[in-house]
Amino acid sequence: MAIDLEGKSSIADFMIIASGRNARHVVAIADHILSKLKDEGLGKIKVEGITNGDWVLLDAGDIIIHLFKPEVREFYALERIWLGESKHLASN
């Protein structure tokens, strides 16, 4: 899922949220994306969580990529937060 952050945040222009089947798959997806981004000349990408594989964050500046195991993605529900559908936001 791609989320347009324009007007919502100054941290990036887009956020991409995706899932892998398990930790190994999440790490493999992250490695593949890192390789492709480096091939495109984006060499200074910040990476968090790649050793664990539950949730990997790739910060490429204007684009932030979150890769999750399915149960972790469901728990954090970033889509609902950024699209304004969060129960947490509704209660505040």
N, C-alpha and C positions, 0 to 999 in steps of 0.2 A: 504494500500500500504506500503510495506517495502522498505526502501532506504538504500543501503549499503553506509556508510559514510567513509569507509576506503580510505585514501588518499585525502579526501575532507575536513575533519575536525578532530580536535583533541578532540572535546567535547564528542563524542560518537562513537560507532561502527555502530549502526543501528538507524534509525528513522522509526517509524511506524506512518502513518497518516490514520485516519479513521473518519467516520461521524456517528452521531446519527440522528434520525428523528427530534428531538427537544431538548430543554435544559434539560428536565427531563430525556430523553433517554441518552443523553451525560453523565450526572452525574451518571446514573445507570451503564453505561458501565465502567466509570472510577472507581466506587466503586467495581465493579466485578473484574476488572483488578488489583486494589490495593489489594484486598483480595487474589487473586491467587498469586501475586508476594510475598506477605507476607508469604503465605503458603510454598513458595519455598525458604524462608529464606532471602528474600530481604526486610528487614524491614525499611530501611532508604530511603524511596522514597520521593522526593520533589514533592509537588503538588501545582499547580497554577490554579486558575479559577474555582474551583469546586463549589463555592457558586453561581456563575452566570450561568455556564453551556453553554455559547456560545462557549468557547474554553477552554479546559482543557489540561494542560501540566503535564505529569507524567515523572519525571526524575529519572530513575533507574540506573544512572551511565552510563553503556555501551549502554543502550537502552533508547531512548527518545520517548515518545508516545504523539502524538497530537490527540485530539478528538475534532471534530468540529460539530456545526450545519451546514447543507449543505450550506447556504448562506455565512457563515463566512469562511468556507473552500474554497469556490469559490473565495471570495474576496482576501484572502491572498495568495492563489495558491502556497503553500509551495512546492508541487511536482515539479512545473515548475522551481522554484528557484534552488532546490537541484539537479534537473536532467538537468539543463542548458538550459531550454526552456523558460526562463522568458524574457518578453519584456524589463524589467528593466535592465537585464544583457546585452542584445543585444545593448542597446542604450549607454552603457558606454564604 
